[in-house]
Amino acid sequence: MRPTPITKEEVKQKMDAGEPITLLDARAAKAWDSSEVKIAGAIRMLADEVAQRLEEIPRDRTVVTYCT
């Protein structure tokens, strides 16, 4: 599967419509630690860990990855 860009407005529309979405927070540790914004329920995973932790990412829904 290929990554597809999505806007925050599109994510909100999907969430408001009840579409199941997994949020994957791939921010670097420093950015995550210093941020006041942390989305409840998001999976916290560094980008370089994804390949080793694929089993933690649901395959039955849209996965939205975000970072800084």
N, C-alpha and C positions, 0 to 999 in steps of 0.2 A: 504494500500500500504506500502511496506517495503522500507526503505532507501537503496540506492545502492551507494557505493563509486564511485567517478568519479575523474579523474585527471584533472588538469588545461588544459592539452593538449586536452583531450577529450571535455572539455567545449568549448575550442576555435574552435575545428573542427565542433561542432554542430552549434556554432554561425556563423562561416564562411559559413556553408552550408545553412544558413537561417532558421534553426530550431528555433521556438519560445521558448525562455528560460526566466524564471524569476529568478533573483538572489536575494537571501535573506541573508542580512548581519546580522548575529547574534552575532557579537562581543560585548563583555562587554563594557560598557560606557567608561571606562578608556582606553581600547585598541583602541576604535573607535576615541575618542578625540585626542589621541596622534599619530594617523596614518596620514601619508601624502597621503595615497592611499584610495580613496573613489570612488567606481564605480558608475558612473552616471546611474540612473534608477533603482538601486538596492533598494529593500524594506528593510528598517532599522527596525529590530524587535529583541528584546532580546529573547533568547531561552525560558525563562520562560513565555513569553507573547504569544507564538505561539498558544497555546490551546484557549486563549481568543480572538485571532485575526485571526482565520482561514478564515473568510470571505474575508479578504484582500489578500489572496494568490490565484492566478488563478489556476483553476483545469484543464485547457485545454492545458497545456504545461508542459515541464520538469521544475522542481523547483530545483535550485542548492543553497544549504545553505552553507555558509562559516563562519568561526570564527577563533579565535586564541586560 
